[in-house]
Amino acid sequence: MKKTALLIFSFITLGFLCAASCEKEDDNTPDDNINAEMIVGAWQVDMVTFNGEQVTPENMLIIMNDDGSGMINNNGVVENNDFTWSLNGDKLTINHHNGQAEYTIKDMTENDCSLVGTTIPATDMVGDVTMHLQRVR
């Protein structure tokens, strides 16, 4: 159960990374258009893979606030799911009470985002993590 919650948190974190960037043009690198204002909002996690296997949680929502705080709503459960976030270029860092995770924003538009990373916070789960998020507000 604890690993499932942490996996969900990781997916949410990836979602925020996606939100951090804006639509990129062909002649720009992804971090040319990424800004913190793009991260702010609510993001539905609609796809997660870990080491090539789909592990997408149901009804996971990541909420990113403009003050650098955030919360994960995992199927209605929000207890112990608060975090802080920061953005440096195309790198999104999430600090949760269980640890820290860094993700790279690979693709970003106003309404969806793709993130990649190698860790799931507060677990020994290290591997290839890919997450896709869609903005809901």
Buried (B, 14 or more C-beta within 10 A) or exposed (E): EEEEBBBBBBBBBBBBBBBBBBEBEEEEEBBEBBEBEBBBBBBBBBBBBBEEEEBBBEEBBBBBEEEBEBBBBBEEEEEEBEBBBBBEBBBBBBBBEBBBBBBBBBBBBEBBBBBBBEBBBBBEBEEEBBBBBBBEE
